[in-house]
């Protein structure tokens, strides 16, 4: 199968790229600037996700798109990141449709998961206020998908509270709309295991037009 990965040089995107290649998929990795190591079945392109024409040309002829795009809170304020996220995803959805691809998996945020019944993580008292604008925009993207505003076979993937470099174990739990915590109360997963969950979804399609999350 052939996959376009946007944000392919980021922490999560690079793990998605490597996991897809390890399974024998053909990967077109899209990055803003960062060079990537050559690999069999890998094509690397530089492009602007905020340009739907570029997106359409890149995705045409592929089986699916996985977006791990993030503007980066280290490079932008939460407010600026929120604007960039809105613009990028509007362009992405339009470009994917123009390119004739229906299947898309979006790596979203933790904030739209329920911390407790009826209370999302972003609205909880423990969520950092400085991330709120960025997170609210991510939540609205999920809501727009659920409302059927984008005629795509989408899956939205939310990470747990902590996701960072770590061991690839292949052992984790899946959930849907509730934040997953372990017996110690921690909510975490390694980037490598999160990539496994995403590629499992690409291969099996268990959560089409739904959201899921993965954690230990």
GILIN-V868404 format. One line per field, one symbol per residue. psi: psi as a letter, one per 40 degrees, with the letter a starting at -180 (. if undefined). A space follows every 10 residues. Layout:
psi->???
This chain:
psi->ihhhhifeei dddddddddd ddeeihhhhh iddhiihiih ehhhihihde hddddddddh eidihhhfhh eheddiiddd dddddddddd ddddddddef hdhhhhhaid deihdihehi ddeieehhde eddddddddd ddddddefeh gigihhhhia dhhiiaihde hiiiaceihh iadeeihiii dddddddddd ddddfdfhfi iiihi.
